[in-house]
Structures are given as C-alpha cells and as structure tokens.
C-alpha cells in the first residue's frame, strides 16, 4: 500500500465556502455590493490609522472613501458644506 498516494487523495479535496463574507451575524449584514454596505459591523477598527474593516470585507476610511473586496475604489462622499452644520 502506498501511503503517499492515499494521503494526497485525502488532502486533494477542497471545500468551498458558500458565503465568502466574514459576516456571521443574524440577520446577515449587507454585502459589499449593496448600497447600504457601510451598515455592516466593524471587524477591526483603527481610528489612529483612519480605517475600519467591515465584516462584509469593505475597508472604510475616515474620509468616507471605501475599498471593496474586489478592488473597486469608492470615492469619499462626505458632505461638502460643513459650515451650515454648525
């Protein structure tokens, strides 16, 4: 019996995750493709560096810019007229 080939057969099968998102919440958080993607729960928050990682894989920056898991960049979308807010 060749133990090397039996080991390779055991380890050659792969499992695919049905949901590649890191979200384990119920109900699940919005996906990275959703318009409300910023509502996902933060998994890592680093205000000293100006970014947070959301459970849907989105990197959210303090200037409201975003980097989606597929590499797409979302430009900052903060309000332009902050003088009227005071």
LOLO-976611 format. One line per 2 residues: number of its first residue (from 1); their letters; for each residue z, y, x of C-alpha. Coordinates in pm, 1 decimal. Each point is the difference from the previous one (the first is absolute). Layout:
BEGIN
NUM = a = Z:Y:X ~ ... .
// end
This chain:
BEGIN
1 = xx = 0.0:0.0:0.0 ~ -97.4:338.8:134.9 .
3 = xx = 287.4:238.3:-68.1 ~ -195.5:306.7:116.4 .
5 = xx = -264.5:-40.4:-270.7 ~ 259.5:-63.6:-269.3 .
7 = xx = 183.8:316.9:99.5 ~ -319.1:203.5:-10.2 .
9 = xx = -78.5:-126.0:-349.2 ~ 347.9:93.8:-115.5 .
11 = xx = -22.6:352.3:138.3 ~ -365.8:65.1:-82.7 .
13 = xx = 65.6:71.5:-366.8 ~ 68.3:362.0:-80.4 .
15 = xx = 161.3:155.6:-300.8 ~ -128.3:321.2:-147.9 .
17 = xx = 233.3:240.5:-168.8 ~ -105.4:81.1:-352.6 .
19 = xx = 146.4:348.8:29.2 ~ -47.9:151.7:347.7 .
21 = xx = 230.3:289.4:-95.0 ~ 352.4:14.3:139.3 .
23 = xx = 134.0:81.6:-347.9 ~ 250.4:-245.1:-143.1 .
25 = xx = 117.6:232.7:-279.8 ~ -12.2:-88.1:-368.3 .
27 = xx = -199.1:154.5:-153.3 ~ -218.8:29.4:310.0 .
29 = xx = -61.5:341.4:152.1 ~ -343.0:163.6:-31.7 .
31 = xx = -260.8:-133.8:239.9 ~ -142.2:206.1:285.1 .
33 = xx = -318.4:47.8:-204.2 ~ 185.4:143.4:-303.1 .
35 = xx = 8.5:371.3:-70.1 ~ 382.5:-15.8:-15.3 .
37 = xx = 33.9:-185.3:335.4 ~ 264.3:249.5:121.1 .
39 = xx = 243.6:-137.8:-261.7 ~ 47.2:-321.7:202.4 .
41 = xx = 337.0:-64.6:161.0 ~ 46.3:102.2:364.5 .
43 = xx = 42.7:-291.5:241.3 ~ 52.9:215.6:309.5 .
45 = xx = 89.2:368.3:-1.5 ~ -14.1:209.4:317.6 .
47 = xx = 44.9:369.4:-89.8 ~ 51.1:88.4:366.9 .
49 = xx = -356.8:-120.5:61.0 ~ -135.8:124.7:-332.0 .
51 = xx = -112.7:-324.7:-163.6 ~ 100.0:-278.0:-237.4 .
53 = xx = -146.0:-346.9:-52.4 ~ -21.5:-94.3:-366.0 .
55 = xx = 18.5:-359.1:-123.0 ~ -366.7:11.9:-103.2 .
57 = xx = -98.1:54.7:365.6 ~ -66.4:375.0:-27.5 .
59 = xx = 119.4:225.6:281.5 ~ 115.7:321.8:-163.4 .
61 = xx = 34.0:306.1:223.7 ~ 227.0:300.1:-57.1 .
63 = xx = -300.3:230.7:-43.9 ~ -98.0:-225.3:-298.9 .
65 = xx = -288.6:-158.5:190.4 ~ -37.1:-375.6:-25.3 .
67 = xx = -146.0:-289.5:194.7 ~ -98.2:-294.8:-218.8 .
69 = xx = 19.0:-361.4:120.7 ~ -381.1:-20.4:15.2 .
71 = xx = -7.5:295.7:244.2 ~ -106.8:260.8:-255.3 .
73 = xx = 150.4:344.0:58.8 ~ 121.9:209.9:-292.7 .
75 = xx = 18.6:368.7:89.8 ~ 323.1:191.4:-64.2 .
77 = xx = 26.1:118.4:-359.5 ~ 305.4:221.7:-8.3 .
79 = xx = -4.8:318.9:-210.0 ~ -171.7:288.6:173.1 .
81 = xx = 194.4:279.7:-167.9 ~ 364.6:-52.5:96.6 .
83 = xx = 91.3:370.6:-35.8 ~ 11.7:-22.5:-380.3 .
85 = xx = 239.5:-296.3:12.3 ~ 281.7:223.1:129.2 .
// end
